[in-house]
Amino acid sequence: QWNALQPTTGELRVLDSMGRIIQSTQHQVGSGVQQILLQTSTWSEGLYTLQWIGQDGSNWSKPIMK
């Protein structure tokens, strides 16, 4: 979940602990609080990184643990 400052299109990536992209999806978001649900049942236990790259220049990354 994150707060988008303006509407944009972007890519949400999931990277494994070695930095490899294991999932990549395109999303169009509005301004305000955004929430995207991920299916994690096929992921192994461990550390992952969520990475957002928006066409408006927004970007962030967040570590997550499964």
N, C-alpha and C positions, 0 to 999 in steps of 0.2 A: 504494500500500500504506500502511496506517495501523493504529494500535492503538486499538481501541474499548474504552472503559472498562466499558461495559455493553451488553447487547442493546438494539437500537433499530431503528426504521424511519427512513429518510431519503431525501433526494433528492441524487443526484450530477449536477451540471451541468458542462457544458463550455462555456466562453465564449470567443469569438474575441477578437482584439486590440482590437476596438471595444466589448467588453463585451456583445455580443449572445449569447444562449443558442443554441448550435447543436445541443446534445444534452442531454436531461434524462431520467434514469431513476430509478425508485424501487427501493430495496433494503431488505431486512430483514437486519440483521447481528447476529451474536452478539458476545460479549465476546472480546477478544484481537485478534490480527493479522488484518486484513481485506485482501483483494486482489480488485480488480475489473478485468477485462481489457476494454479499449476497442478497438473497431475504428476505426483511424485512416486507412485506405487512401483514403477519400474527402476527407480534410482537405487543404487547401493547406498548403504549408510556411509556418511562421511561429510566433508566440508565442500560446499558449492558456493559459487558467486553469481548473484543476479546482476545483470548489467543492462542499463537502459541507454539507448542512443537515439535522441530525438532529432528530427529534421530542423527543429527550431534552435538547435545548439544545446539543448538540455541533455545532460548525461549524469549518471550516478552509478555506483556499484554498491552492493550490499552482500556481506557474507551470510550464508545460511547453513544450518546443520540439519542433516536428516538422521 
